[in-house]
Amino acid sequence: MKDDAIRPGFQAPRDQASHRWRTPRLAALAVLLPLALGSTAQTSLRWQPSPQATRLATVVTPSLPAAPVSPHQIAYAPPPPRALPLAPSFDVHRFEAMAQAMVADGRVPGLALAVVKDGRIVSARGYGVTDVGQPEPVDAHTVFRLASLSKAFAGTVTGMLVSEGALRWDSRVADFMPDLRLSQPGAAQQLTVAEVLSQRVGLTHNAYDRDIEDGADYRSLVQRLAYAPMKCAPGQCYAYQNVAFSLIGDVVFAATGRFFSETVARRIFKPLGMDDASYGLEGIENSPRWARPHVRGGRGWVALTPKPTYYRVAPAAGVNASISDMAQWLVAQTGHRPDVLPESLLATLHAPVIDTPTEMRGSSWRRERLGAAGYGIGWRVYDYAGHRVVFHGGAVQGYRASIALVPERDLGVVILWNSTSGVPSGLMPTILDSAIGLPSGDWLDLDEDEVDLLYAQQRPAQATPSQAGSEASTSRAKPE
């Protein structure tokens, strides 16, 4: 299962004297956290601040824990004590109109959007239909596959266990999986929990993903890791994984005595009120309302039956959730559910562990906006025009998803849609630009007149952000 930008990139080994974000800009904004493994070696990652963001890294709260990495690969810029206001151009009703415009002419069958600001759900709505063949409206409780957005759930639940002492970030995976083998001698015995979750296993990128797509089961692929080519020793380079990432499920099972999906449901879904969320093909098919995947056919969109393929690597790609669920996830990930996810845990999860410069290529908004990119614990971390953005994308058989957190603005956004369309991908950078106050990039191929009309139609009925938030949980879009 691929997230929206998966590319290999060689990284400097960890025995180098430094490990820097590759950006020509010189202003350093990252502040070092103490290191989890007890080493005193510290090296900063380079960060380009905006004038408003220069406060972000002046103080590290003493209560923040050590970082889950090797001695040369971590820095963290904490959010400001008070969130900066959104730019005047930020208008959630216009984003809702953009979402409606995308489904109005069938460019996307169905879509859901959630926006959370200062811990308050400003919008969580559905648009379009669940199935073009048997159309029902997408609403706030329609369930989608999250694809690689699932990785943040794996990182988070593991972090909870680390906080409780059931695991350590430097715990060896082989202690929980003694039969694990990698092709490089001794590599399996070196591999740590943190290295799995930060995509530093050492394999070539997306190892055995094609086999997953061909129907291979997870257990057989774990055995075949013994023969998979390695580009470096564990911890020394980045390469995106799904099979190897899912080793964390076995670790969690061994540490807790509970199945991985059960642990996530008990520790995250239930306490956060993610009542529609589930794992696996059976989970989505048993949902009262769920969005079918769609691909392009000769006469337009064609609905498919979901495949079990990437559900077999549950930690990497197994979560199903509604936009209502994801709004609660945003509330927690932006720091407003400390009873479940404390600040110290979020600080660790959202810290960049290793740089991923290839992320700055590909889509036009990445090329134009990103000054640096890294991978944390199940999250990507970007320098987005000088502002820290915690991000992940996902894509699997007729589903796409995107999530972003902007800590300095205390903002969270998630977009889910049930097709292979690339059109909604431009909505996220459009929202980020507006929140930060950047000139709007040309990221969305939409008819502005159509957006203006839809905006005018819905604006009077949703006069204030607070009103929009109060309606978010029950709003239903009519099928087009």
MARLOKOL-148248 format. One record per residue (C-alpha): residue number from 0; x, y, z. Coordinates in pm, whole numbers. Example, Ala and Ser with C-alpha at 12.3 -4.5 7.8 and 13.67 -1.06 7.14 Angstrom:
2
<0; <1230; -450; 780>>;
<1; <1367; -106; 714>>;
# end
This chain:
480
<0; <0; 0; 0>>;
<1; <148; 326; -109>>;
<2; <100; 658; 56>>;
<3; <77; 955; -177>>;
<4; <451; 994; -218>>;
<5; <669; 686; -176>>;
<6; <1016; 718; -315>>;
<7; <1351; 574; -213>>;
<8; <1625; 801; -86>>;
<9; <1970; 717; 47>>;
<10; <2050; 874; 384>>;
<11; <2380; 934; 558>>;
<12; <2480; 660; 806>>;
<13; <2428; 727; 1174>>;
<14; <2800; 720; 1253>>;
<15; <2848; 1047; 1071>>;
<16; <2921; 1353; 1279>>;
<17; <2594; 1513; 1177>>;
<18; <2259; 1445; 1020>>;
<19; <2100; 1755; 866>>;
<20; <1788; 1833; 675>>;
<21; <1890; 1894; 318>>;
<22; <1783; 2251; 253>>;
<23; <1991; 2547; 132>>;
<24; <1838; 2776; 391>>;
<25; <2049; 2841; 696>>;
<26; <1806; 2948; 969>>;
<27; <1798; 2670; 1229>>;
<28; <1479; 2631; 1423>>;
<29; <1486; 2277; 1556>>;
<30; <1561; 2230; 1925>>;
<31; <1717; 1905; 2045>>;
<32; <1536; 1672; 2278>>;
<33; <1733; 1452; 2518>>;
<34; <1811; 1121; 2354>>;
<35; <1629; 808; 2458>>;
<36; <1927; 584; 2429>>;
<37; <2130; 783; 2680>>;
<38; <2381; 925; 2434>>;
<39; <2503; 1283; 2462>>;
<40; <2569; 1314; 2089>>;
<41; <2325; 1563; 1939>>;
<42; <2289; 1712; 1595>>;
<43; <2029; 1963; 1480>>;
<44; <1811; 1933; 1176>>;
<45; <1786; 2251; 970>>;
<46; <1456; 2438; 965>>;
<47; <1357; 2756; 782>>;
<48; <1132; 2968; 1007>>;
<49; <876; 3224; 909>>;
<50; <882; 3550; 1108>>;
<51; <580; 3430; 1306>>;
<52; <734; 3089; 1370>>;
<53; <1060; 3201; 1528>>;
<54; <915; 3129; 1873>>;
<55; <856; 2765; 1793>>;
<56; <1186; 2627; 1912>>;
<57; <1303; 2860; 2185>>;
<58; <1206; 2640; 2479>>;
<59; <1174; 2266; 2533>>;
<60; <936; 2179; 2815>>;
<61; <1129; 1979; 3076>>;
<62; <849; 1724; 3098>>;
<63; <897; 1616; 2736>>;
<64; <1047; 1267; 2713>>;
<65; <1360; 1155; 2540>>;
<66; <1336; 1097; 2168>>;
<67; <1304; 742; 2029>>;
<68; <1607; 738; 1802>>;
<69; <1976; 681; 1757>>;
<70; <2226; 948; 1866>>;
<71; <2241; 1153; 1547>>;
<72; <1887; 1173; 1418>>;
<73; <1639; 1380; 1614>>;
<74; <1527; 1735; 1672>>;
<75; <1193; 1876; 1771>>;
<76; <1035; 2220; 1742>>;
<77; <762; 2247; 2006>>;
<78; <447; 2446; 1928>>;
<79; <417; 2793; 2080>>;
<80; <250; 2835; 2421>>;
<81; <-39; 3001; 2241>>;
<82; <-146; 2907; 1893>>;
<83; <-112; 3173; 1628>>;
<84; <-441; 3283; 1469>>;
<85; <-537; 3158; 1128>>;
<86; <-475; 3397; 842>>;
<87; <-773; 3619; 747>>;
<88; <-806; 3431; 418>>;
<89; <-901; 3107; 599>>;
<90; <-1268; 3031; 533>>;
<91; <-1389; 2681; 610>>;
<92; <-1715; 2740; 418>>;
<93; <-1518; 2795; 100>>;
<94; <-1333; 2468; 152>>;
<95; <-1668; 2297; 197>>;
<96; <-1782; 2454; -130>>;
<97; <-1468; 2324; -300>>;
<98; <-1542; 1975; -169>>;
<99; <-1899; 2001; -295>>;
<100; <-1777; 2121; -635>>;
<101; <-1551; 1816; -668>>;
<102; <-1844; 1575; -638>>;
<103; <-2101; 1792; -822>>;
<104; <-1989; 1689; -1170>>;
<105; <-1867; 1339; -1084>>;
<106; <-1496; 1411; -1072>>;
<107; <-1503; 1232; -736>>;
<108; <-1784; 993; -634>>;
<109; <-1764; 1068; -262>>;
<110; <-1550; 1269; -23>>;
<111; <-1537; 1367; 342>>;
<112; <-1356; 1662; 503>>;
<113; <-1285; 1749; 866>>;
<114; <-1126; 2065; 1005>>;
<115; <-1035; 2106; 1373>>;
<116; <-910; 2434; 1520>>;
<117; <-810; 2488; 1885>>;
<118; <-953; 2147; 1972>>;
<119; <-1294; 2233; 1829>>;
<120; <-1449; 2054; 1533>>;
<121; <-1519; 2333; 1286>>;
<122; <-1640; 2102; 1011>>;
<123; <-1685; 1727; 963>>;
<124; <-1905; 1656; 663>>;
<125; <-1960; 1417; 376>>;
<126; <-2011; 1499; 7>>;
<127; <-2123; 1292; -289>>;
<128; <-2218; 925; -278>>;
<129; <-2093; 599; -133>>;
<130; <-2149; 397; -453>>;
<131; <-2226; 527; -802>>;
<132; <-2425; 210; -874>>;
<133; <-2640; 226; -559>>;
<134; <-2600; 586; -447>>;
<135; <-2640; 681; -86>>;
<136; <-2512; 1013; 46>>;
<137; <-2177; 1024; 218>>;
<138; <-2230; 1160; 568>>;
<139; <-2021; 1217; 879>>;
<140; <-2047; 848; 974>>;
<141; <-1970; 694; 635>>;
<142; <-1665; 469; 674>>;
<143; <-1364; 487; 440>>;
<144; <-1039; 292; 427>>;
<145; <-755; 502; 568>>;
<146; <-472; 322; 387>>;
<147; <-136; 453; 518>>;
<148; <-297; 696; 760>>;
<149; <-316; 375; 966>>;
<150; <56; 403; 1042>>;
<151; <2; 686; 1289>>;
<152; <-229; 462; 1492>>;
<153; <45; 198; 1510>>;
<154; <302; 453; 1620>>;
<155; <67; 604; 1875>>;
<156; <-37; 281; 2044>>;
<157; <327; 171; 2059>>;
<158; <415; 504; 2219>>;
<159; <148; 443; 2483>>;
<160; <311; 111; 2567>>;
<161; <653; 275; 2584>>;
<162; <516; 538; 2822>>;
<163; <389; 261; 3048>>;
<164; <713; 65; 3042>>;
<165; <575; -233; 2850>>;
<166; <820; -155; 2567>>;
<167; <1120; 66; 2499>>;
<168; <1189; 255; 2179>>;
<169; <1521; 71; 2164>>;
<170; <1364; -269; 2236>>;
<171; <1491; -525; 1988>>;
<172; <1223; -664; 1761>>;
<173; <1394; -1004; 1770>>;
<174; <1330; -1025; 2144>>;
<175; <960; -1050; 2056>>;
<176; <1007; -1233; 1725>>;
<177; <1304; -1467; 1777>>;
<178; <1258; -1629; 1436>>;
<179; <1289; -1299; 1248>>;
<180; <1568; -1301; 989>>;
<181; <1705; -1034; 755>>;
<182; <1954; -1093; 474>>;
<183; <2235; -889; 629>>;
<184; <2409; -1089; 905>>;
<185; <2305; -969; 1250>>;
<186; <2058; -712; 1115>>;
<187; <1747; -876; 1257>>;
<188; <1904; -880; 1602>>;
<189; <1987; -508; 1574>>;
<190; <1647; -386; 1454>>;
<191; <1460; -176; 1711>>;
<192; <1099; -77; 1763>>;
<193; <1174; 286; 1675>>;
<194; <1351; 187; 1354>>;
<195; <1049; -10; 1236>>;
<196; <809; 278; 1305>>;
<197; <1032; 543; 1145>>;
<198; <1091; 343; 825>>;
<199; <1458; 271; 895>>;
<200; <1455; -108; 869>>;
<201; <1727; -100; 603>>;
<202; <1540; -278; 323>>;
<203; <1492; -143; -27>>;
<204; <1173; 59; -54>>;
<205; <828; -108; -49>>;
<206; <974; -455; -8>>;
<207; <720; -723; -113>>;
<208; <436; -478; -175>>;
<209; <376; -638; -515>>;
<210; <342; -973; -342>>;
<211; <80; -827; -108>>;
<212; <-109; -703; -412>>;
<213; <-83; -1051; -565>>;
<214; <-249; -1201; -257>>;
<215; <46; -1324; -50>>;
<216; <-19; -1352; 323>>;
<217; <172; -1154; 582>>;
<218; <333; -1452; 758>>;
<219; <492; -1589; 441>>;
<220; <628; -1245; 356>>;
<221; <783; -1205; 701>>;
<222; <970; -1530; 639>>;
<223; <1083; -1401; 300>>;
<224; <1235; -1091; 461>>;
<225; <1534; -1318; 521>>;
<226; <1606; -1295; 147>>;
<227; <1506; -935; 77>>;
<228; <1789; -707; -41>>;
<229; <1908; -450; 213>>;
<230; <2040; -104; 126>>;
<231; <2190; -39; 471>>;
<232; <2203; -166; 827>>;
<233; <1895; -98; 1042>>;
<234; <1869; 265; 1148>>;
<235; <2108; 401; 885>>;
<236; <1875; 490; 596>>;
<237; <1513; 554; 508>>;
<238; <1298; 340; 282>>;
<239; <919; 325; 304>>;
<240; <775; -13; 404>>;
<241; <439; -184; 459>>;
<242; <532; -546; 533>>;
<243; <829; -462; 754>>;
<244; <641; -176; 921>>;
<245; <377; -428; 1025>>;
<246; <627; -619; 1236>>;
<247; <516; -377; 1507>>;
<248; <187; -567; 1527>>;
<249; <371; -880; 1640>>;
<250; <568; -676; 1893>>;
<251; <250; -524; 2039>>;
<252; <88; -867; 2059>>;
<253; <389; -1013; 2239>>;
<254; <406; -719; 2480>>;
<255; <33; -710; 2564>>;
<256; <-103; -1057; 2500>>;
<257; <-376; -897; 2287>>;
<258; <-415; -884; 1912>>;
<259; <-283; -561; 1765>>;
<260; <-622; -445; 1635>>;
<261; <-782; -518; 1972>>;
<262; <-517; -310; 2149>>;
<263; <-573; -12; 1918>>;
<264; <-950; -37; 1959>>;
<265; <-926; -57; 2337>>;
<266; <-659; 210; 2380>>;
<267; <-750; 459; 2103>>;
<268; <-1084; 403; 1929>>;
<269; <-1297; 355; 2240>>;
<270; <-1158; 633; 2464>>;
<271; <-1160; 887; 2179>>;
<272; <-1517; 804; 2081>>;
<273; <-1417; 674; 1737>>;
<274; <-1733; 465; 1727>>;
<275; <-1729; 390; 1354>>;
<276; <-1364; 284; 1341>>;
<277; <-1252; -74; 1282>>;
<278; <-979; -290; 1132>>;
<279; <-994; -517; 830>>;
<280; <-1222; -611; 544>>;
<281; <-1481; -757; 779>>;
<282; <-1476; -434; 977>>;
<283; <-1563; -211; 683>>;
<284; <-1819; -451; 535>>;
<285; <-1998; -471; 870>>;
<286; <-2023; -93; 898>>;
<287; <-2382; 41; 873>>;
<288; <-2269; 283; 603>>;
<289; <-1945; 263; 409>>;
<290; <-1798; 403; 89>>;
<291; <-1715; 161; -191>>;
<292; <-1385; 202; -376>>;
<293; <-1404; 334; -733>>;
<294; <-1179; 326; -1039>>;
<295; <-1222; 480; -1380>>;
<296; <-1408; 272; -1636>>;
<297; <-1514; 329; -1993>>;
<298; <-1824; 521; -1891>>;
<299; <-1704; 686; -1574>>;
<300; <-1657; 561; -1221>>;
<301; <-1695; 191; -1148>>;
<302; <-1751; 67; -792>>;
<303; <-1542; -231; -681>>;
<304; <-1550; -487; -404>>;
<305; <-1269; -407; -157>>;
<306; <-976; -647; -163>>;
<307; <-826; -799; 152>>;
<308; <-469; -744; 29>>;
<309; <-335; -455; 238>>;
<310; <-569; -538; 524>>;
<311; <-326; -826; 582>>;
<312; <-67; -571; 697>>;
<313; <-296; -412; 953>>;
<314; <-48; -179; 1130>>;
<315; <51; -29; 794>>;
<316; <-288; -7; 626>>;
<317; <-570; -173; 819>>;
<318; <-784; 105; 970>>;
<319; <-1135; 199; 856>>;
<320; <-1291; 517; 991>>;
<321; <-1551; 785; 928>>;
<322; <-1485; 1157; 910>>;
<323; <-1651; 1187; 1250>>;
<324; <-1391; 944; 1386>>;
<325; <-1109; 1132; 1218>>;
<326; <-1225; 1462; 1364>>;
<327; <-1182; 1308; 1709>>;
<328; <-840; 1178; 1604>>;
<329; <-744; 1533; 1501>>;
<330; <-862; 1668; 1836>>;
<331; <-639; 1418; 2015>>;
<332; <-338; 1458; 1785>>;
<333; <-348; 1837; 1825>>;
<334; <-314; 1795; 2201>>;
<335; <-671; 1838; 2326>>;
<336; <-718; 1489; 2470>>;
<337; <-428; 1471; 2718>>;
<338; <-620; 1207; 2914>>;
<339; <-556; 973; 2619>>;
<340; <-257; 1124; 2434>>;
<341; <-42; 1342; 2661>>;
<342; <174; 1626; 2530>>;
<343; <492; 1434; 2598>>;
<344; <382; 1144; 2378>>;
<345; <273; 1371; 2094>>;
<346; <608; 1552; 2109>>;
<347; <783; 1221; 2048>>;
<348; <551; 1100; 1774>>;
<349; <564; 1426; 1578>>;
<350; <941; 1473; 1588>>;
<351; <1134; 1415; 1262>>;
<352; <1362; 1114; 1299>>;
<353; <1526; 1089; 957>>;
<354; <1527; 1315; 656>>;
<355; <1340; 1216; 339>>;
<356; <1447; 1466; 71>>;
<357; <1271; 1280; -210>>;
<358; <942; 1396; -53>>;
<359; <1020; 1742; -190>>;
<360; <967; 1612; -543>>;
<361; <664; 1477; -720>>;
<362; <348; 1683; -686>>;
<363; <369; 2054; -766>>;
<364; <285; 2169; -413>>;
<365; <570; 1962; -270>>;
<366; <816; 2108; -518>>;
<367; <706; 2463; -448>>;
<368; <626; 2455; -76>>;
<369; <856; 2206; 96>>;
<370; <1192; 2323; 222>>;
<371; <1266; 2002; 412>>;
<372; <1100; 1668; 483>>;
<373; <1146; 1390; 735>>;
<374; <980; 1083; 879>>;
<375; <886; 1053; 1246>>;
<376; <693; 778; 1427>>;
<377; <424; 689; 1173>>;
<378; <411; 1052; 1055>>;
<379; <585; 1263; 795>>;
<380; <715; 1602; 910>>;
<381; <750; 1887; 661>>;
<382; <895; 2234; 647>>;
<383; <602; 2383; 458>>;
<384; <722; 2727; 347>>;
<385; <891; 2770; 685>>;
<386; <608; 2623; 892>>;
<387; <613; 2279; 1052>>;
<388; <341; 2048; 917>>;
<389; <289; 1693; 1042>>;
<390; <144; 1496; 752>>;
<391; <62; 1162; 596>>;
<392; <-105; 1048; 279>>;
<393; <-256; 717; 183>>;
<394; <-374; 529; -124>>;
<395; <-508; 178; -175>>;
<396; <-744; 23; -437>>;
<397; <-995; 297; -500>>;
<398; <-942; 494; -178>>;
<399; <-728; 799; -106>>;
<400; <-668; 999; 212>>;
<401; <-464; 1290; 343>>;
<402; <-410; 1428; 694>>;
<403; <-214; 1730; 820>>;
<404; <-148; 1904; 1152>>;
<405; <-17; 2260; 1177>>;
<406; <102; 2286; 1540>>;
<407; <177; 2659; 1540>>;
<408; <-185; 2729; 1438>>;
<409; <-338; 2443; 1641>>;
<410; <-504; 2323; 1321>>;
<411; <-584; 1976; 1192>>;
<412; <-730; 1873; 855>>;
<413; <-821; 1534; 710>>;
<414; <-965; 1446; 368>>;
<415; <-1098; 1101; 269>>;
<416; <-1233; 1000; -71>>;
<417; <-1345; 679; -240>>;
<418; <-1176; 685; -578>>;
<419; <-842; 693; -754>>;
<420; <-899; 1057; -851>>;
<421; <-606; 1286; -786>>;
<422; <-825; 1599; -782>>;
<423; <-884; 1616; -403>>;
<424; <-509; 1595; -337>>;
<425; <-486; 1965; -414>>;
<426; <-737; 2058; -145>>;
<427; <-493; 1998; 141>>;
<428; <-223; 2242; 26>>;
<429; <-500; 2490; -62>>;
<430; <-620; 2477; 299>>;
<431; <-265; 2495; 437>>;
<432; <-184; 2799; 223>>;
<433; <-497; 2972; 346>>;
<434; <-429; 2889; 712>>;
<435; <-73; 3022; 699>>;
<436; <-151; 3321; 478>>;
<437; <40; 3223; 167>>;
<438; <-67; 3329; -181>>;
<439; <-299; 3059; -308>>;
<440; <-118; 2808; -524>>;
<441; <-269; 2656; -835>>;
<442; <-327; 2318; -670>>;
<443; <-693; 2255; -756>>;
<444; <-852; 2222; -1100>>;
<445; <-1191; 2367; -1011>>;
<446; <-1431; 2605; -1178>>;
<447; <-1416; 2912; -953>>;
<448; <-1759; 3027; -1065>>;
<449; <-1904; 2694; -955>>;
<450; <-1724; 2720; -620>>;
<451; <-1854; 3077; -575>>;
<452; <-2211; 2965; -641>>;
<453; <-2191; 2674; -397>>;
<454; <-2024; 2900; -142>>;
<455; <-2303; 3155; -168>>;
<456; <-2568; 2885; -133>>;
<457; <-2431; 2735; 187>>;
<458; <-2286; 3043; 355>>;
<459; <-2615; 3188; 494>>;
<460; <-2708; 2855; 653>>;
<461; <-2369; 2829; 826>>;
<462; <-2304; 3183; 935>>;
<463; <-2033; 3121; 1191>>;
<464; <-1754; 2869; 1249>>;
<465; <-1913; 2773; 1581>>;
<466; <-2242; 2703; 1408>>;
<467; <-2063; 2492; 1148>>;
<468; <-1895; 2296; 1425>>;
<469; <-2222; 2228; 1600>>;
<470; <-2375; 2094; 1279>>;
<471; <-2073; 1890; 1180>>;
<472; <-2169; 1561; 1338>>;
<473; <-2511; 1541; 1170>>;
<474; <-2458; 1711; 835>>;
<475; <-2541; 1492; 535>>;
<476; <-2465; 1568; 174>>;
<477; <-2731; 1486; -85>>;
<478; <-2634; 1261; -375>>;
<479; <-2565; 1441; -696>>;
# end
